[in-house]
Amino acid sequence: MFESISILSGLIAFIWITVGVIVAAKFYPNYNHNEQFCSELGAVGSPTQKLSPMINNYPLGALFCLFGWAIFQHSDSSVLLATTGWLVILHGIGTWVAGMFPMDKDPYTRSPSLSCQIHSWAGFIMLLSLLIAPILVAFSSLPAAFRAFSLVSVIVAVYYLVKMAQAVKLQKHVGRYQRLSYWAKLLWLAGLSLLLWNA
């Protein structure tokens, strides 16, 4: 039972964050998914500062760490898959840290607080971990179709990451591109979860 849950925790995380962000936003008056970062739900002074990490960061961090452990257990002698497992665990730890240290209410501030700086570094580690992981899997011994899917996921995630960087400069549609970039990586994680579960 525990093994099945651990293997499926990648899929559960994908569903959880999708529902969690929607639910948290319901308690944030006039929150705009298209224009605002996900992290603004837990920002200092936001209506959902306490709620968002409780229903998103903390349980999601546990799910990511659990799935990373499951990948590691299924890696056999594959260094690439074992490293992928550790990267997913690192993503989970970054998720916890990002929840413990909220960003500033103004995401475009030129003088971020220490908490916001820690949050940003945690987010950067989260970003890198789920960009490197599918690249490693693309060169693993997993089925060719999934390896191709892994590369496509990285390309899509990077494309929307660039679009998000451009959107930040314009301060327009950042939420849309952040979600498209991150959810491309989460969809890959869910796919890996199902692949291992059916193995």
Secondary structure in CASP SS format (residue, H / E / C, confidence):
PFRMAT SS
TARGET T0000
AUTHOR 0000-0000-0000
METHOD secondary structure of the structure
MODEL  1
M C 1.00
F H 1.00
E H 1.00
S H 1.00
I H 1.00
S H 1.00
I H 1.00
L H 1.00
S H 1.00
G H 1.00
L H 1.00
I H 1.00
A H 1.00
F H 1.00
I H 1.00
W H 1.00
I H 1.00
T H 1.00
V H 1.00
G H 1.00
V H 1.00
I H 1.00
V H 1.00
A H 1.00
A H 1.00
K H 1.00
F C 1.00
Y C 1.00
P C 1.00
N C 1.00
Y C 1.00
N C 1.00
H C 1.00
N C 1.00
E C 1.00
Q C 1.00
F C 1.00
C H 1.00
S H 1.00
E H 1.00
L H 1.00
G H 1.00
A C 1.00
V C 1.00
G C 1.00
S C 1.00
P C 1.00
T C 1.00
Q C 1.00
K C 1.00
L H 1.00
S H 1.00
P H 1.00
M H 1.00
I H 1.00
N H 1.00
N H 1.00
Y H 1.00
P H 1.00
L H 1.00
G H 1.00
A H 1.00
L H 1.00
F H 1.00
C H 1.00
L H 1.00
F H 1.00
G H 1.00
W H 1.00
A H 1.00
I H 1.00
F H 1.00
Q H 1.00
H C 1.00
S C 1.00
D C 1.00
S C 1.00
S C 1.00
V H 1.00
L H 1.00
L H 1.00
A H 1.00
T H 1.00
T H 1.00
G H 1.00
W H 1.00
L H 1.00
V H 1.00
I H 1.00
L H 1.00
H H 1.00
G H 1.00
I H 1.00
G H 1.00
T H 1.00
W H 1.00
V H 1.00
A H 1.00
G H 1.00
M H 1.00
F C 1.00
P C 1.00
M C 1.00
D C 1.00
K C 1.00
D C 1.00
P C 1.00
Y C 1.00
T C 1.00
R C 1.00
S C 1.00
P C 1.00
S C 1.00
L H 1.00
S H 1.00
C H 1.00
Q H 1.00
I H 1.00
H H 1.00
S H 1.00
W H 1.00
A H 1.00
G H 1.00
F H 1.00
I H 1.00
M H 1.00
L H 1.00
L H 1.00
S H 1.00
L H 1.00
L H 1.00
I H 1.00
A H 1.00
P H 1.00
I H 1.00
L H 1.00
V H 1.00
A H 1.00
F C 1.00
S C 1.00
S C 1.00
L C 1.00
P C 1.00
A H 1.00
A H 1.00
F H 1.00
R H 1.00
A H 1.00
F H 1.00
S H 1.00
L H 1.00
V H 1.00
S H 1.00
V H 1.00
I H 1.00
V H 1.00
A H 1.00
V H 1.00
Y H 1.00
Y H 1.00
L H 1.00
V H 1.00
K H 1.00
M H 1.00
A H 1.00
Q H 1.00
A H 1.00
V H 1.00
K H 1.00
L H 1.00
Q C 1.00
K C 1.00
H C 1.00
V H 1.00
G H 1.00
R H 1.00
Y H 1.00
Q H 1.00
R H 1.00
L H 1.00
S H 1.00
Y H 1.00
W H 1.00
A H 1.00
K H 1.00
L H 1.00
L H 1.00
W H 1.00
L H 1.00
A H 1.00
G H 1.00
L H 1.00
S H 1.00
L H 1.00
L H 1.00
L H 1.00
W H 1.00
N H 1.00
A C 1.00
END
